[in-house]
Amino acid sequence: MDLQFLLPLAAFLGMIAGIIVGMFSKEEFNTNRKYLLIFSRAVLAALIVYLSYDSGSLISFLVGLVAGFFLTATYLYLGLAVASTLASPLSFIVSSLVLLYGIFYGTLAFSRFDWKMVLLHLAVFLLPFSILMIWPGYSNALMSLSAGLLIGSLENKFVRRY
């Protein structure tokens, strides 16, 4: 039985796990904040390198790079990365990296559990799956687009928010 469809769900649950970790470790948060930032950047960099290497569409990558500086919806880009690699045999790598990033993001971004924000992130994360259901042939272009978007939003997001 192929359980490939559970990978996006497991990838998204990383944010909820990060929120739970953040709730139970409030007193250690201030001393370990810089390490969480470093690790989350390293995970995003690994994801970007993998997506850039695997996709190969330069035009989509450049469009994503420019758009990533203006839009900072990181979970949309992560959903785009998971959705575009879902048919790939190595989609487990992308989902695992998104899971790890979600743990760091949930710990950094949320001091308390907020259902509205989690549901908003879930809706934005699942949006690319509906796009690929309509246009399934564009997965490589969307993969390189998500790599460019993640690069553009990487510095933008961390410099502004954290």
N, C-alpha and C positions, 0 to 999 in steps of 0.2 A: 504494500500500500504506500503510495506516494504522499508524503506529508509536506510537500513544498508550500502549500497554501498557508501553513502555520508560521512560516518564517516572518512575514510582515507583522503578524500579531506579536510574536516573540520580540521582534525588533522594537516595536512601540512600547512594550512593557518595560523596557529599560528606563524610560522616563518615570514611570510610576515607582519602580524600584529605587531610582535616585531620590524621589520625593520622600520615600520612606526612610532611606538612609539619612537624608537631610533632617528629617524630623527627630530621629533618634541620636543624632550627633551634632546638635546645635552648639554645644560648648567647644567642640574641636573645629568648628567651621572656620573661625577667624585665623587660626594658626595654619590650617591646611588649605586655605583658599587658593594660594598661588600654585600649589601642586595640582589642585583640581583643574585650574586653568591650563597649566602646561600639559597635563594628560589629555584634556579634552581637545586641545589644539593638535596634539600628536595623533589622536585618533582620527580627527577630521583630515589631517594631512595624509595619513595612510589611506583613508577612503578616497581622497582626491587623486592620489597617485594611482591607485588601483583602477578607478573609473577612467582616468585619462589614458592609462596604458591599454585598457581593454576596449575603449570605444573607437578612437581614431577619426572622428569627424571634427576637423579644425574649425569650420564655420560655426557649428553649434556650440563649440567650446568658447569661441570668442564672443558670441552673442550672450551666452550665459555669464561670461566674465564681466561684461559691461552691465548686464542687468543685475548681477549680484551686488554691485556697489550701491544700487538704489533700493532694492528690495531685500529685506532681512528676514524672510520667512524660512528659517532653516529647516523646520520640520517638513515643509513642502518640498524642499530640495532633497531631504533624506528619503521622503516617500517616493520621489521621482527616481532616486538611485535604486531603491529596493524594487520598485515596480519594473524598472527597465532591465534589471538583471535577474528577474524572477525565472525566466526561461533558461537562463544560463546554468551550467552545471556547478559553477562556483558562486552561486547566489548566497550560499551559506556564509562566505567571507564578508560580503557587504552587509548582510543582516546582523552578523556578529559585531561588526564595527559600529553599526547604527545602535545596537543594544548597548555597547560600551559608552558611546557618546551620550545616549539617553540617561545613563546612570550619572555621568558627570553633569549633564545639563540639568537634570532634575534636582540634584544636590545643590547646584549653584543658583538656579533661577527661582526656586520656590522655597520659601521659608515655612509655608504651611500648605496643606493639601487643599486645592481649589478645583472643584469638579468642573466649573465653567471653563477654566483654562485647559484642563486635561481634555475635555471634550472638543474644544476648539482646535487643539493640537492634533487630536485624532482625526477630525474632519479634514484638516489641511493635509495630514499625512496620507489619508486614503484617497484624496482627490486625483493624484496621478494614476491610480489603478483604474479609475473610470475613464481617464484619457486613453490609456493603453487598451482598454476594452473596445473603444471606438476605432483607434488607429493602431493596430498591433504591429505594423511594419516599421514603426519609427522608434524602436527600442534603442538602437545604437545612437541615433541622433539625440534622443532624450538622455541617454547615459552621459554623453559628452556635454550636453547642456547642463545637467546636474553637477558635473565636475566643475564647470566654469562658474556656475551659480554659487557653489560652495566656496570656491576660492574668493570670489568677490565678496561674499558675505562673511567670510572668516575674520578678516581684520575689521570690517565695518561693525560687526556684532560685538566683538570682544572689546573693542576700543570704546564704544558707546555705552554698553550695558554694564559690563563688569569692571 
